[in-house]
Amino acid sequence: MTGMEPLILFGIILALALNFVNGLNDASHSIATVVATRALSPIKAVLSTAICNMIGPFLFSTAVAATIGTAIVTRSALTPLSIVVAMGASIVLVFVATRMGIPISSSHAMVGGLLGAGIGASGFSAVILPGSEVVFQVFFSACIGAVAGALVLAIICAAFEGDIRLGILLGGVCGAGIIIPVLMVAGVLHIQGLLAIVLFIFISPLIGMTGAFLFNILVSHLIKHSRQNRAKRIFQPLHVLACLVQATAHGANDGQHAVGVITALLLSSGFIMVFDVPSWVILTSAIAIGLGTCFGGWQVVDKMAKEITKIRPYQGFCAATASSAILVLVTRQGIPVSSTHAINGAIIGVGATRGRNAVQWEVVREMMTAWVITIPLALAVSWIGYLIISLGLSFL
């Protein structure tokens, strides 16, 4: 036990560093729209969202932490060495992406890191895979949702004089994704662990896009006869409030990555006997993500706030509200999702209400590519890193 203590301490420091770079990259998610619409100055936006990121983990359960620590790889694969390697790979990827201005998911970098190190430690049997019956239920539900979504969104667009063809396309794609969390909340589908994480790579931006698209159409219809200055006075404070809620939910979801990893580290080393999160772990993790948010990821902010599409205050409110609702929902379900995906999907949704050409689809494709490759890339880096380090240790 004594010989392992330096490694455990190093692992805890790495986990807190992961939360720091999480806040560094993910600072953009909560403040991108308020910066774009000038609802808050950048300094005020960063400080207020940092505080909310710190508060978030104390307002929600530790379900996300439990998923990170128990539902991705088997307990036997979570050794102190594998956890340290997983965190190291995640930190490197998130830091490099932040420097390049690419809004990748630190959630998925962590998941990929755990998978790669777990496979390196115990082989492919370490991965906790879903049963075939659950996979079939998800596929069947998605098909039903696609048909229903296309019909509903086409009717709504026609009623509010929106783009009907775009509505059918979005409805079909988004209906397939929206029905999954609806059935999960209703208790019909029971999806956990790795399957839920992979599904929500696609579901969270789809829900954000659809929710923001519909909400934007409704709000724009309600204020179409209002003066622009009056609408701005109404929606600016609402927009700020929605962003603060989003930041709180982000802290409760992404802020629990380090919580889950540190607790798994303590469990694997024998410092605790069951997966029960200590209070000091929640506190230190919250402080780390808050500090990271204060430093901000301004290149990522610039890409999200300016390059995807131009947004007005009421559209920023619609985007922030839609993404906040997603983060609160999935956090209560214990699913570690990417707030990057949710808010980007919502920004795309409000932009799409002005037509296809209002969105810079090249920027969107660049970001989506980063989303898809994050878990496989983190898995490969972590797996190779584990093999190299374990081989080096064998010669000592």
C-alpha positions in Angstrom: 0.0 0.0 0.0 2.8 2.4 1.0 4.6 1.9 -2.3 1.5 2.8 -4.2 0.8 6.1 -2.4 2.9 8.3 -4.7 1.1 6.9 -7.7 -2.3 7.5 -6.0 -1.3 11.1 -5.2 -0.1 11.7 -8.7 -3.4 10.2 -10.0 -5.4 12.6 -7.9 -3.4 15.6 -9.2 -3.9 14.4 -12.8 -7.7 14.1 -12.2 -7.8 17.6 -10.9 -5.7 18.8 -13.9 -8.3 17.0 -16.1 -11.1 19.0 -14.5 -8.9 22.2 -14.9 -8.5 21.7 -18.7 -12.1 20.6 -18.9 -13.1 24.1 -17.6 -10.4 25.6 -19.8 -11.9 24.1 -23.0 -15.6 24.0 -21.9 -15.6 27.6 -20.7 -16.8 28.3 -24.2 -20.0 26.3 -24.0 -21.7 28.5 -21.4 -20.4 31.9 -22.5 -20.2 31.6 -26.3 -23.7 32.9 -26.9 -23.7 35.6 -24.3 -20.4 36.8 -25.7 -21.7 36.7 -29.3 -24.8 38.7 -28.4 -22.9 41.0 -26.0 -25.4 40.2 -23.2 -22.3 40.1 -20.9 -18.8 41.2 -21.2 -16.3 38.4 -21.6 -14.8 39.0 -18.1 -18.2 39.0 -16.4 -19.3 35.9 -18.4 -16.2 33.9 -17.4 -16.4 34.8 -13.7 -20.1 34.1 -13.4 -19.9 30.7 -15.3 -16.9 29.7 -13.2 -19.0 30.2 -10.0 -21.9 28.2 -11.5 -19.5 25.4 -12.6 -18.3 25.1 -9.0 -21.8 25.0 -7.6 -23.1 22.4 -10.1 -21.7 19.3 -8.5 -23.3 20.1 -5.2 -26.8 20.5 -6.6 -27.0 17.1 -8.4 -26.4 13.5 -7.5 -23.1 11.7 -8.2 -24.7 9.4 -10.8 -22.3 10.7 -13.5 -19.3 9.9 -11.3 -20.6 6.4 -10.7 -21.0 5.8 -14.5 -17.4 7.0 -15.1 -16.0 4.9 -12.2 -18.1 1.6 -12.6 -19.9 1.3 -15.9 -17.3 1.7 -18.7 -14.7 -1.0 -17.9 -14.6 -3.8 -15.3 -13.3 -3.2 -11.8 -10.4 -5.5 -12.4 -9.2 -3.3 -15.3 -9.3 -0.1 -13.1 -5.8 -0.3 -11.6 -4.0 2.8 -10.3 -1.7 2.6 -13.3 -4.5 2.3 -15.9 -6.4 5.2 -14.4 -3.3 7.4 -14.3 -2.5 6.6 -18.0 -6.2 7.2 -19.0 -6.1 10.6 -17.4 -2.8 11.5 -18.9 -4.0 10.7 -22.4 -7.2 12.7 -21.8 -5.4 15.8 -20.6 -3.0 15.8 -23.5 -5.9 15.5 -26.1 -8.0 18.2 -24.4 -5.1 20.6 -24.0 -3.9 20.2 -27.6 -7.5 20.7 -28.9 -7.9 23.8 -26.8 -4.7 25.3 -28.2 -6.0 24.6 -31.7 -9.4 26.1 -31.0 -11.2 22.7 -31.5 -14.2 22.2 -29.1 -13.8 18.5 -28.4 -15.4 16.7 -25.6 -13.3 16.2 -22.4 -16.1 13.7 -21.4 -15.4 11.5 -24.3 -11.6 11.9 -24.1 -11.9 10.6 -20.5 -14.1 7.7 -21.6 -11.7 6.8 -24.5 -8.8 7.0 -22.1 -10.4 4.6 -19.7 -11.3 2.2 -22.5 -7.7 2.2 -23.9 -6.0 1.8 -20.6 -8.5 -0.8 -19.5 -8.0 -2.9 -22.6 -4.2 -2.6 -22.1 -4.6 -3.8 -18.5 -7.1 -6.7 -19.0 -7.8 -7.2 -22.7 -11.0 -6.5 -24.6 -13.0 -8.4 -21.9 -12.5 -5.3 -19.7 -15.1 -3.3 -21.8 -18.6 -3.5 -20.4 -20.7 -4.0 -23.5 -24.5 -3.8 -23.8 -26.7 -6.9 -24.6 -28.0 -7.5 -28.1 -31.6 -7.1 -26.9 -31.0 -3.6 -25.7 -29.3 -2.7 -29.0 -32.3 -4.0 -31.0 -34.7 -2.0 -28.8 -32.7 1.1 -29.4 -32.7 0.6 -33.2 -36.5 -0.2 -33.4 -37.3 2.9 -31.3 -35.1 5.1 -33.4 -36.9 4.0 -36.6 -40.3 4.9 -35.1 -39.0 8.2 -33.9 -37.6 9.1 -37.3 -41.0 8.7 -39.0 -42.9 10.6 -36.2 -40.4 13.4 -36.1 -40.5 14.0 -39.8 -44.3 14.3 -39.7 -44.5 16.5 -36.6 -41.8 19.0 -37.6 -43.2 19.3 -41.2 -46.6 20.3 -39.8 -45.1 22.8 -37.3 -42.9 24.4 -40.0 -46.0 24.7 -42.3 -48.0 26.3 -39.5 -45.4 28.9 -38.6 -44.3 29.5 -42.2 -40.9 27.9 -41.8 -38.8 25.8 -44.2 -40.9 22.7 -44.7 -38.2 20.6 -46.5 -35.6 21.4 -43.9 -38.2 20.6 -41.2 -38.8 17.1 -42.7 -35.0 16.5 -42.8 -34.4 17.7 -39.3 -37.5 16.0 -38.0 -36.5 12.6 -39.4 -33.0 12.8 -38.1 -33.8 14.4 -34.8 -36.9 12.3 -34.1 -34.7 9.2 -34.2 -32.5 10.7 -31.5 -35.2 12.4 -29.4 -37.3 9.3 -28.8 -34.4 7.5 -27.0 -34.1 9.9 -24.0 -37.9 10.2 -23.9 -38.3 6.4 -23.5 -35.4 6.4 -21.0 -37.2 9.0 -18.8 -40.4 7.0 -19.2 -38.7 3.9 -18.0 -39.3 2.0 -21.2 -35.6 1.8 -22.3 -32.9 1.0 -19.8 -29.6 2.2 -21.3 -26.5 2.6 -19.3 -22.8 2.7 -19.5 -20.9 2.8 -22.8 -24.0 2.4 -25.0 -25.6 5.5 -23.5 -22.4 7.5 -23.8 -21.9 6.6 -27.5 -25.6 7.2 -28.4 -25.6 10.6 -26.8 -22.6 11.7 -29.0 -25.3 11.9 -31.7 -28.4 12.4 -29.6 -27.3 15.5 -27.5 -26.6 17.7 -30.5 -29.7 16.5 -32.3 -31.9 17.3 -29.3 -30.1 20.7 -29.0 -30.6 21.5 -32.6 -34.3 20.4 -32.7 -35.2 22.0 -29.4 -33.6 25.3 -30.3 -35.0 25.2 -33.9 -38.6 24.8 -32.6 -38.2 27.2 -29.7 -36.7 29.8 -32.0 -39.6 29.5 -34.4 -42.1 29.9 -31.6 -40.4 32.9 -30.0 -39.8 34.7 -33.3 -43.5 34.2 -34.1 -44.5 35.7 -30.8 -42.2 38.8 -31.1 -42.5 39.4 -34.9 -44.5 42.6 -34.3 -42.3 43.8 -31.4 -39.6 46.5 -31.8 -36.0 45.1 -31.8 -34.9 47.2 -28.8 -37.9 46.0 -26.7 -37.2 42.4 -27.6 -33.5 42.9 -26.7 -34.4 44.3 -23.2 -36.7 41.3 -22.6 -34.4 38.5 -23.8 -31.0 39.6 -22.7 -31.5 38.9 -18.9 -33.4 35.7 -19.8 -30.4 34.7 -22.0 -27.9 35.3 -19.2 -30.1 33.3 -16.7 -30.3 30.4 -19.2 -26.5 30.4 -19.6 -26.0 30.4 -15.9 -28.3 27.3 -15.6 -26.3 25.7 -18.4 -23.0 26.4 -16.6 -24.4 24.9 -13.4 -25.5 21.7 -15.3 -22.2 21.6 -17.0 -20.4 21.6 -13.7 -22.7 18.9 -12.4 -22.0 16.6 -15.4 -18.5 17.3 -16.7 -17.4 18.3 -13.2 -18.0 14.8 -12.0 -15.4 13.2 -14.3 -12.6 13.8 -11.8 -14.9 12.8 -9.0 -15.6 9.4 -10.6 -11.9 8.8 -11.5 -10.6 9.8 -8.1 -13.1 7.6 -6.3 -12.3 4.7 -8.6 -8.6 5.3 -7.9 -9.2 5.2 -4.2 -11.3 2.1 -4.6 -8.7 0.3 -6.7 -5.9 1.0 -4.2 -7.9 -0.1 -1.2 -8.3 3.3 0.5 -12.1 2.8 0.3 -14.0 -0.5 0.2 -17.1 0.6 -1.8 -17.7 3.2 -4.5 -18.8 6.0 -2.2 -17.7 9.5 -3.2 -16.0 11.4 -0.4 -17.0 15.0 0.1 -13.5 16.4 -0.3 -13.3 14.8 -3.7 -16.4 16.8 -4.9 -15.1 20.0 -3.4 -11.6 19.8 -4.9 -13.0 18.8 -8.3 -15.4 21.7 -8.3 -12.7 24.2 -7.5 -10.5 22.8 -10.3 -13.1 23.1 -13.0 -14.0 26.6 -11.7 -10.4 27.8 -12.0 -10.1 26.3 -15.5 -13.2 28.2 -16.5 -11.7 31.5 -15.2 -8.7 31.1 -17.6 -11.1 30.3 -20.4 -10.6 28.8 -23.9 -10.9 32.0 -26.0 -10.1 30.4 -29.4 -12.9 27.9 -28.8 -15.2 30.7 -27.7 -14.4 32.6 -30.9 -15.2 29.6 -33.1 -18.5 28.8 -31.3 -19.7 32.4 -30.9 -18.8 33.8 -34.3 -18.0 31.2 -36.9 -21.0 28.8 -36.8 -23.7 31.4 -37.4 -24.8 34.9 -36.4 -27.2 35.0 -33.5 -29.4 37.7 -31.9 -30.2 37.9 -28.2 -33.5 36.0 -28.4 -31.8 33.3 -30.4 -29.0 33.1 -27.8 -31.8 32.6 -25.2 -33.3 29.8 -27.3 -30.0 28.1 -27.8 -29.0 28.3 -24.1 -32.4 27.2 -22.9 -32.4 24.1 -25.2 -28.9 23.1 -24.2 -29.5 23.6 -20.5 -32.5 21.4 -20.6 -30.5 18.6 -22.2 -27.7 18.8 -19.7 -30.1 18.8 -16.7 -31.9 15.8 -18.2 -28.9 13.6 -18.9 -27.1 14.5 -15.6 -30.1 13.3 -13.7 -29.9 10.0 -15.7 -26.2 9.7 -14.8 -25.0 9.9 -18.5 -21.6 11.7 -19.0 -22.4 13.8 -22.1 -20.6 16.6 -23.9 -21.9 20.1 -23.3 -19.9 20.9 -26.4 -22.3 18.8 -28.5 -25.4 20.1 -26.8 -24.7 23.9 -27.2 -23.2 23.5 -30.7 -26.4 21.6 -31.8 -28.5 24.4 -30.3 -26.5 27.2 -32.0 -26.9 25.3 -35.3 -30.7 24.9 -34.6 -31.3 28.7 -34.2 -29.2 29.4 -37.2 -31.1 26.9 -39.3 -34.3 28.8 -38.8 -33.0 31.4 -41.2 -32.3 28.7 -43.9 -29.4 26.4 -44.8 -27.1 29.2 -45.9 -27.2 30.9 -42.5 -25.0 28.1 -41.0 -21.4 27.7 -41.8 -21.5 24.0 -42.5 -17.8 23.6 -43.1 -17.2 24.7 -39.5 -19.9 22.3 -38.3 -18.3 19.4 -40.3 -14.9 20.1 -38.7 -16.4 20.0 -35.2 -18.4 16.9 -35.9 -15.3 15.1 -37.2 -13.6 16.0 -33.9 -16.6 14.7 -31.9 -16.6 11.3 -33.7 -12.9 10.6 -33.5 -12.4 11.7 -29.9 -13.2 8.4 -28.2 -11.2 6.2 -30.7 -8.3 8.6 -30.7 -8.2 8.8 -26.9 -8.5 5.0 -26.7 -5.6 4.5 -29.1 -3.3 7.0 -27.3 -4.2 5.6 -23.9 -3.7 1.9 -25.0 -0.3 2.6 -26.6 0.7 4.7 -23.6 -0.3 1.9 -21.2 1.7 -0.7 -23.2 4.8 1.5 -23.3 4.7 2.3 -19.6 4.0 -1.2 -18.5 6.7 -2.5 -20.7 9.1 0.0 -19.3 8.2 -0.9 -15.7 8.8 -4.6 -16.5 12.5 -3.8 -17.1 12.9 -2.0 -13.8 
